[in-house]
């Protein structure tokens, strides 16, 4: 798992909360009520949304997720996904070129 330096965030996280979330995730610890918007190069899906408690599970060890956004709720996470997909489509004309925004 990798975490982007510049994340998409559309909630009222304080800078301290963001740092704590990133620290916990990098140490594979859960942070309650956080949804991660993830990109995986080569995946058949442009983006995926996982709760923080899910992304740290062993079953995801074989995946190389890049966390590109965080949110407190599923609804807000979907808004971030829509924003990223819209940006990708307008820039490249293809939603599956989302990797070019992040790599």
Secondary structure, DSSP 8 states (H G I E B T S, - for coil): -EEEEEEEE-S---HHHHHHHHHHHHTT---TT-EEEEE-TT-SSS-EEEEHHHHTSGGGTTS--EEEEEESSHHHHHHHHHHHHHHHHHHHS-GGGTHHHH-
